[in-house]
């Protein structure tokens, strides 16, 4: 993964991402190598020691919600993602970066 992609996913600036990456490299969790296609671009990948905590974080952030939503309909589960997606877009987060921010209030959800 390129450092720029990680910056987008983290929703931070390049400086903050660089500090996080340096911390992980110092601890042997990430391998950072030059990209043969770009001069200053770096490619990141987890090391053997970095794969275990990465898998644990994935389970905590993805596995648990999936288990808790298993008995919900697809429509119910999908509706749970709408408010955070709107908030992310309104705040110019990584998935909303570059999009026009809405100044109109969002309608209240049907309950």
C-alpha positions in Angstrom: 0.0 0.0 0.0 1.2 3.5 -0.8 1.7 5.9 2.1 -0.8 8.3 0.3 -3.5 5.6 0.4 -2.9 5.0 4.1 -3.2 8.8 4.6 -6.6 8.8 2.9 -7.8 5.8 4.9 -6.7 7.3 8.2 -8.2 10.7 7.4 -5.0 12.5 8.5 -2.4 14.6 6.8 0.9 13.2 5.4 2.9 14.3 8.4 0.7 12.5 10.9 0.7 9.4 8.8 4.5 9.6 8.5 4.8 9.6 12.3 2.5 6.6 12.6 4.4 4.7 10.0 7.8 5.5 11.6 6.4 4.2 14.9 5.3 1.0 13.3 8.6 0.6 11.4 10.6 1.2 14.6 8.7 -1.7 16.2 9.2 -4.0 13.2 5.5 -4.1 12.3 5.7 -2.5 8.9 8.2 -2.8 6.1 8.7 0.4 4.1 10.3 0.2 0.6 10.7 2.6 -2.3 8.2 2.2 -5.1 10.0 1.4 -8.3 7.4 3.4 -10.2 7.8 6.7 -8.3 10.8 8.5 -6.8 9.8 9.5 -3.3 6.8 7.2 -3.1 7.0 4.5 -0.4 5.2 1.1 -0.4 4.1 -0.2 3.0 3.4 -3.8 3.9 3.1 -5.6 7.2 6.0 -7.7 8.4 5.5 -11.2 9.9 5.4 -9.6 13.3 2.9 -7.0 12.1 0.4 -9.4 10.6 -0.9 -10.7 14.0 -1.9 -7.3 15.5 -3.3 -6.3 12.1 -5.5 -9.5 12.1 -6.5 -8.8 15.7 -7.5 -5.2 14.9 -9.5 -6.4 11.8 -11.4 -8.8 14.0 -12.2 -6.1 16.6 -13.3 -3.6 14.0 -15.0 -5.9 11.5 -15.7 -9.3 13.0 -17.6 -8.2 16.1 -20.1 -5.9 14.3 -20.7 -8.6 11.7 -21.5 -11.1 14.4 -23.8 -8.7 16.2 -25.7 -7.8 13.0 -26.0 -11.4 11.8 -29.7 -11.6 12.8 -30.6 -8.3 11.2 -32.0 -7.9 7.7 -29.7 -6.4 5.0 -31.9 -3.3 5.0 -31.6 -2.8 8.7 -27.8 -3.2 8.6 -27.5 -0.9 5.7 -29.5 1.8 7.4 -27.0 1.8 10.3 -24.2 2.9 7.9 -26.1 6.0 6.6 -25.6 8.5 9.5 -21.8 7.9 9.9 -21.4 8.1 6.1 -23.3 11.5 6.1 -21.2 12.7 9.0 -18.0 11.6 7.3 -19.0 13.4 4.1 -20.0 16.6 5.9 -16.7 16.7 7.7 -14.7 16.1 4.6 -13.4 12.7 5.8 -11.5 10.3 3.6 -14.6 9.0 1.8 -16.1 12.4 1.5 -12.9 14.3 0.6 -13.3 16.6 -2.3 -17.1 16.4 -2.2 -19.2 19.5 -1.8 -20.3 19.9 1.8 -24.0 20.2 2.3 -25.2 23.2 4.2 -28.8 21.9 4.3 -29.7 19.9 7.4 -30.4 16.2 6.9 -34.0 15.1 7.3 -34.8 13.3 10.5 -34.8 9.5 10.0 -38.1 7.7 10.0 -38.4 5.7 13.2 
